[in-house]
Amino acid sequence: MAKDMRTPIESGCPDGFQYMHPVMVKNFGQWKFHEHPRPGVLRHVAHSGDEIWTVKAGTQRILDLYTLRKLCDIGDKFADGYVRFTIRSNIEYMVDAETKVEPLINALEGFGFVVGGTANSVAMISHTQGWLHCDIPGTDASGVVKAMMDELVDEFRNCNMPNRVHITTSCCQINCGGQGDIAINVQHTKPPKINHDLVANVCERPSVVARCPVAAIRPAQVDGKPTLEVDEKKCICCGACYPPCPPMQINDPEHSKLAIWVGGNHSNARAKPSFQKLVAAGIPNNPPRWPEATAIVKKILRAYKDDAKDWERINDWVDRIGWPRFFELTGLPFTKYHIDNWRGSRKSLNASTYIRL
Amino acid sequence: MAKDTHDTPMLDELENGPWPSFISGIKRLRDKHPDQRINGVANDLLGQLEHSYETRKGYWKGGTVSVYGYGGGIIPRFSEVGKQFPDSKEFHTLRVQPPAGNFYSTDILRQLGESWEKWGSGLVTFHGQTGNIMFIGATTENTQHFFDEVNDYGFDLGGAGPCVRTAMSCVGSARCEQSCANEHRIHRELVNNFTDDVHRPALPYKFKFKVSGCPNDCVNSIERADFAVIGTWRDEIKVDQEAVTAFVERKGRQYVIDNVITRCPTNCMSLTDEDKLEIDDRNCVKCMHCLNVMPAALSPGDDRGVSLLMGGKRTLKIGDLMGTVIVPFMKLETDEDYQRLVELAEETIDFWAENGLEHERCGEMIERIGLINFLEGIGVDVDPNMVSHPRESSYVRTDGWDEEAEKWFRRRAEEKSAAAG
């Protein structure tokens, strides 16, 4: 059998130049400046005088073939046939003349895509697979994002925020969605429920024990069968044991909640990159439209929009006004769960008289 | 379609509202596509997803699927409720490496779409969080057919499991004036040196390369990559003073003071009485803020290169880690420069493969063994740019001090004579 199989060509990452707009190939590394003439549009000017205009549009990320072909049709008819995707799954069309911009925008909007997502807008929420495809998800990222973007669409279309806002979602605490100005992540609140009949056959027990961040898992015997048990007082409900050991079910229809974090910023601009901080938890995981999570996100965005200064990202804004004021402005409760309690937590305690009274 | 379809009252709610709906897209495949295979897959996928929405649980399990000759690159998904939803019971994702910078012609997108229509579900994502094109939903048998077809016209699988993963790079020099590097070449030289480690998972855990052309770090490399390459420069910011004056005139002096001068993290800027900018470049940390505000007036310097940071990762197991500066600056101009970069990546992966524990990311290993042991392992000398400040704890043995101080002075003397030429 094997001799009939085709040997793979280990070509790795393809060369992007073959698919790049000719104006971009010609001016590679020779760009002079850019402008942002309107939301969703960028104008880049090269030292040669050449220009490239970019129109950015939001999509549903999970593309069906019809949508993919529609995006290609628009690219052939109204643009120059060259596109790229941003890391937030927006599509960008590059064209060589300003005259092509308006008809392209009209075509995209006409077919239901949303033009925007540039500069100080709320960008497309970057997200993960969720119930549609993941093996360990606590929620459905695509659904959460669709429901939230429906409500934030005007903030995507316009540039009315103090600076850009990157929102992310994650369906478990591994947090594939990554750091964001605002992150909406699953937060489990109960230890895993263990099916002791299956553990010995399904799980490699020593590696599951090793996976636990707080050493709460130990080998055990239940009804004469080798299995694992969890010290529930130590357990932090992170779910790290669940991927290597599916009989340790962490997802729970009621007790897997959503939490919201703010202030993650990957850029070095103005300050070093920062991690997001927990601001709200215990939010119901409520399909199909997750209204409680969206309401809190909108509350945070409103406070930020009203109170932050130009160019302040959410982390810059909170650094200036302080956390007590953040909780006051957003109306969110401050609880004991907001205070770090691990070995390195002293770095986050206020060891000064810097108190805004 | 006359065929019975699953009721999806909860998912139907996600067809309302102005944002494009992924549910409407899957329904198009169910109701309009001429191929009954695709109709059936879409129908049962929607059925299972509705079941997840009702019960608030996922029903996919992993397994082992790959193509001939490889050990990874595919995310296997078998349904736990396959009896109820048989047409989507095998629903594997193929991770395919995109061209560097995520550039596509509509022609190549159509070609990929046609191949996927033949062998898969018709659902695709550009791109997953690791940076792959995600072709979502193929049977075990069809993964091989689809791979054979796209591999023939230049596409290859990415990484999945404990291996070198698909890399990412920003739009960079192709369109952005802030770029200080050839992201495209860095991305491909690095990841394509490790195709064996991409396709045959045999490392402690995942290893990610990400490349950003400037410190705005649009691909989040410091937070997400084991090996982050970030373009930077070491001479002066280029200032077009006429453009500065025009900017001040347009936006007002207060705006420039509030949004440029006082936002500089090292206070190295000053606005003169003539509305020109003075920059103390010796203290510029290349944060990019002033260049972002005034892109027509300010540009990166000409003496360009990259900074390398290693050990970034997300939450599990020991918590989030940012990358740490390992090489403050290196030039990337000649073939030898690129070779040095690739060799450093090889040293790093070799050392981590030898010393990392199972399921331990490179950054977690560095935390466990200490930065010094890591640096000695990969043959890199200590540098004060690697730390925010020297140690605060006095619990340290310093009986090798004289020798270490001697090394420092020797290195400084060598650098000086190399610079003198």
Interface residues (C-beta under 8 A of the other chain):
Chain A: A2 M5 R6 T7 P8 I9 E10 S11 G12 C13 P14 D15 G16 F17 Q18 Y19 M20 M24 V25 F28 G29 W31 K32 F33 H34 E35 H44 I52 T54 G58 T59 Q60 R61 I62 L63 D64 L65 Y66 T67 L68 R69 L71 C72 G75 D76 G81 Y82 V83 R84 F85 T86 I87 S89 I91 M94 G112 F113 V114 S126 T128 Q129 G130 W131 L132 H133 C134 D135 I136 P137 G138 T139 D140 S142 G143 K146 A147 M149 D150 E151 V153 Q173 I174 N175 C176 G177 G178 Q179 S207 A210 R211 P213 C238 A240 P246 N251 P253 E254 S256 G264 H266 S267 N268 A269 R270 A271 P273 F275 N285 P287 P288 R289 K309 D310 W311 W342
Chain B: M10 L11 E13 L14 N16 G17 P18 W19 P20 S21 F22 I23 G25 I26 R28 L29 K32 H33 L45 L49 S52 Y53 T55 R56 K57 G58 Y59 W60 K61 G62 V67 Y68 G69 Y70 I75 R77 F91 T93 Q97 P98 P99 A100 G101 N102 F103 Y104 S105 T106 D107 I108 L109 R110 G113 W116 E117 G122 L123 V124 T125 F126 H127 G128 Q129 G131 I136 G137 Q144 F147 D148 N151 D152 G154 F155 D156 L157 T166 A167 M168 V171 S173 A174 R175 C176 E177 S179 N182 H184 H187 R188 V191 N192 T195 D196 V198 H199 P215 N216 D217 C218 V219 N220 I222 E223 R224 Y255 D258 N259 R263 P265 V285 K286 C287 M288 H289 N292 V293 P295 A296 S299 R314 T315 L316 K317 I318 G319 D320 M322 L357 E358 H359
